Amino acid sequence: MNDFIHNFLNPQILARVWPQLMHGLGTTLLLSLLIVPAGLAGGLLVGMAQSAPSRLLRWAMVIYTDLFRSFPPLVLLVFVYYGLPFMGIDTDAFWSVILALTLNTASYFGEVFRAGIESIPRGQVEAARSTGLSARQAMASVIVP
């Protein structure tokens, strides 16, 4: 128990690492402020694309969703950080994290939005179309909200 207290609750060690902890907290908050909205927007696009009439687009979104949901985020981070430079695309660590976690987050949100879109009763979609809205307008004004 004394080792635990000495290593983890030592005020001298905490005072030395406090600036690094605060820098890490700031970076985490900045990443969250960038990744969550980007993932939501990407997920909405994925969810709407999975409801599109084009079979090719639906299958592409299913493959995207299954692929990026199946990789653990840490593995995806490694693939993006080391794989993109291998393909000739140079990015720094910050943007690699944003790209990898946005792809992962968008795939999860895409499934949530797809399920929400599919849960709308068919009658509500037909009612929106009967008022003269196009399929795109009905999706934007009735189904998604």
Secondary structure by P-SEA (a helix, b strand, c coil): caaaaaccccaaaaaaaaaaaaaaaaaaaaaaaccaaaaaaaaaaaaaaaacccaaaaaaaaaaaaaaaaccaaaaaaaaaaaaaaacccccaaaaaaaaaaaaaaaaaaaaaaaaaaaccaaaaaaaaaacccaaaaaaccccc
